[in-house]
């Protein structure tokens, strides 16, 4: 599936504009991680873009989040590695994170929220105005961006990356997509 088709699919199933931006941010981070690890960037980006396809329907049932997306992806004959990564990104489902893509999506998902929150407290509300150290400082503030699961972000260690390296790579990826993200 091409990106334009995937984005059309996202916009068909996801009505919250901020959630769509989150999915685009996750796509950017996953692309950067794929480049970093020498993996297929198109596949990894696609996993990031569609990972929350069922969120509008499962937001009140977090233990179900991902299952509808998996079902949709199976019906569309998506690659199994993407289906597995989507399934494994919600720890509540109990599926193990086995591949690098699984681990990358799990860590990338919440880091985008942390980075967006950091940008939004800056006076101009732009990604270009913050750096990795600024985000790292916010990471240590427990009351800041409470929805960005710190433990899940720190799972970047499963990829052999330290927190600073992961946040730097993620921030740079999002900065390169700032226009589409509106930041």
C-alpha positions in Angstrom: 0.0 0.0 0.0 1.3 3.4 -0.9 1.4 6.2 1.6 -1.4 8.2 0.0 -3.7 5.1 0.2 -2.7 4.6 3.8 -3.4 8.2 4.7 -6.8 8.0 3.0 -7.5 4.9 5.1 -6.4 6.7 8.3 -8.7 9.7 7.5 -11.6 7.4 6.8 -11.3 5.7 10.2 -9.8 8.4 12.4 -11.8 11.6 12.9 -9.6 13.3 15.6 -7.1 15.6 13.8 -4.6 15.4 16.7 -4.7 11.6 16.6 -4.0 11.8 12.8 -1.0 14.1 13.5 0.2 11.6 16.2 0.0 8.8 13.6 2.0 10.9 11.1 4.5 11.7 13.8 4.9 8.0 14.6 5.3 7.3 10.9 8.2 9.8 10.8 9.9 8.3 13.8 9.5 4.8 12.5 11.0 5.9 9.2 14.1 7.4 11.0 14.4 4.2 13.0 14.3 2.0 9.9 17.1 4.1 8.3 19.1 3.9 11.6 18.8 0.1 11.6 19.1 -0.4 7.9 15.5 -1.8 7.5 12.8 -1.2 4.9 11.8 2.4 5.5 8.5 2.1 3.6 7.3 -0.8 5.6 8.3 0.7 9.0 6.7 4.1 8.1 3.5 2.3 7.1 3.3 0.5 10.4 3.7 3.9 12.2 1.1 5.5 10.1 -1.7 3.0 10.6 -0.9 1.7 14.1 -3.9 3.5 15.8 -6.4 2.9 13.0 -9.1 1.6 15.4 -8.4 4.1 18.3 -11.7 6.0 17.7 -13.6 2.8 18.1 -11.6 1.3 21.0 -10.7 4.4 23.1 -13.2 3.4 25.8 -11.9 -0.2 25.7 -8.0 0.1 25.8 -7.7 -3.7 26.2 -9.2 -4.0 22.7 -7.0 -1.4 21.0 -5.2 -2.8 18.0 -7.5 -5.8 17.5 -9.8 -4.1 15.0 -6.8 -2.7 13.2 -5.2 -6.1 13.0 -8.5 -7.5 11.6 -8.7 -4.7 9.0 -5.0 -5.2 8.0 -5.5 -9.0 7.6 -8.5 -8.4 5.4 -6.4 -6.1 3.2 -3.5 -8.6 3.1 -1.0 -6.3 4.8 2.4 -7.9 5.5 2.5 -10.0 8.6 5.3 -8.0 10.1 3.2 -4.9 10.2 0.2 -6.8 11.6 2.5 -8.2 14.4 3.9 -4.8 15.2 0.4 -3.2 15.5 -0.7 -6.1 17.7 2.4 -5.9 19.9 2.3 -2.1 20.4 -0.6 -2.4 22.9 0.9 -4.2 25.8 -2.6 -4.8 27.2 -3.2 -7.4 24.4 -0.4 -9.6 25.8 1.4 -10.1 22.5 5.2 -10.2 22.8 7.5 -7.7 21.1 9.7 -9.9 19.0 11.0 -8.1 16.0 12.9 -4.8 15.9 9.8 -3.3 14.2 7.6 -4.4 17.2 10.0 -2.9 19.7 10.4 0.3 17.6 6.7 0.9 17.3 6.2 0.3 21.0 8.7 2.9 22.0 7.9 5.4 19.2 4.2 5.6 20.0 4.5 7.5 23.3 7.7 9.5 22.4 5.8 11.5 19.8 3.4 12.8 22.5 6.2 13.8 24.8 7.9 15.7 22.0 4.7 17.4 20.9 4.0 18.4 24.5 7.5 19.8 24.8 7.1 21.9 21.7 3.7 23.2 22.8 5.1 24.7 26.0 7.6 26.7 24.1 6.4 30.3 23.3 6.3 29.8 19.5 5.0 26.2 19.8 7.4 24.9 17.1 9.5 21.7 17.0 12.3 23.7 15.5 12.6 25.7 18.8 13.3 22.7 21.0 16.3 20.3 21.2 16.8 16.9 22.6 18.0 18.2 26.0 14.8 20.2 26.4 12.8 17.1 25.8 15.0 15.0 28.1 14.5 17.6 30.9 10.7 17.3 30.4 11.0 13.5 30.4 12.2 13.7 34.1 9.1 15.8 35.1 6.5 13.2 36.1 3.6 15.7 35.9 4.6 16.8 32.4 2.8 15.0 29.5 1.5 12.2 31.9 0.0 10.3 29.0 3.5 9.7 27.5 4.4 6.5 29.2 8.0 6.9 30.3 8.5 3.2 30.8 7.4 2.5 27.3 9.7 5.2 25.9 12.6 3.7 27.8 11.9 0.4 26.0 14.1 2.0 23.3 16.8 0.1 25.2 15.3 -3.1 23.7 16.6 -1.7 20.4 20.1 -1.1 21.9 19.5 2.7 22.0 19.9 4.9 25.1 17.2 7.5 25.9 19.1 10.5 24.6 19.9 8.8 21.3 16.3 7.7 20.9 14.8 11.1 21.7 17.3 12.9 19.4 16.5 10.6 16.5 12.7 11.0 17.2 12.8 14.8 17.5 14.9 15.2 14.3 12.4 13.0 12.4 9.5 15.0 13.7 11.3 18.3 12.9 11.7 17.2 9.3 7.9 16.7 9.2 7.0 19.8 11.1 4.9 21.4 8.4 2.7 18.3 8.0 2.4 18.1 11.8 1.5 21.8 12.1 4.4 22.4 14.5 
